[in-house]
Amino acid sequence: MEVVLAEKYGFCAGVRVADKLVRLAAKKGLSGAILGQVVHNESVEREMADLGFPTVHGLEEARAHEGRIVFSAHGVAPSVRHEAASLGLTAIDTTCKFVTDIHREIDRSLADGCFIAVLGQKGHREVIGYTKDLAEDRHGVFYDLDEVRAFPWEAHPKVKVVFQTTLNAERFADHVAEMRRRVPDLRIADTICYATKENQDALRVLCADPSIDAIVIIGGRHSKNTKELVRIAEEAKRTFFVGTAADLDPAALAGLRKVGVSAGASTPDYDVEAVIEALKAIG
Ligand code: SF4
């Protein structure tokens, strides 16, 4: 079996920084707790726990881990930082620079009198970070086009649109067009992350290659950008979505001559390497 790796795949700059900051802290002999996964990847989560930084789901839990809390690359709402400080926790902040920029953009736009329309998933941690502290009547989160169509835009003549960083812009073109029709002063910040775009564009090159029989996407089950890669691949090729090499099913892959491989922005290189080795062995 021939294995072709996408030109761009895997860890983005933001995740590399987050990963490095936690490793540096561990190297200094520190330990702590990570609020939610440091990135949406189960292998990384296990590794971090082994280094002394397990995942927790509430700030209080960090007290049992030297009172140190790590904020993930997805960022948190300002109130979470304040709460951590009031609990006496020390924070290691690995929020991605692009996410921080969006927080600033939202603050500026609110001060400018805009309603904030976040195009993204309501339950996603990055989106929760943007919206948790915002007044109900100053923001909305939209994912389905029907939600945009049903919204009373007439009550909001000045709107700032920001995107969850890991979205596929093309899928939201109709959302933006609908808002353009109905909002007199619509301001759009293209906040989709270049790393996500690059991984998607490189995958599309594999998808367009007629000699490739199938695509393997590697990433965490909760990783939005990985699922987006899966969606793109599925539109063009037979697709296998795996977390690690252990998830590969040799029987299902039997007979494939050429396989394309890509990985989400939170997938560590060692998982990618292991999958490639396993595919070659199956072949
Ligand atoms: S995908 Fe982009 S926004 Fe998200 S952590 Fe990586 S570099 Fe930052």
Residues whose N, C-alpha, C, O or C-beta is under 5 A from the ligand:
A	BS01	SF4	C12 A13 G14 V15 A73 C96 F98 V99 T165 C193 A195 T196 A265
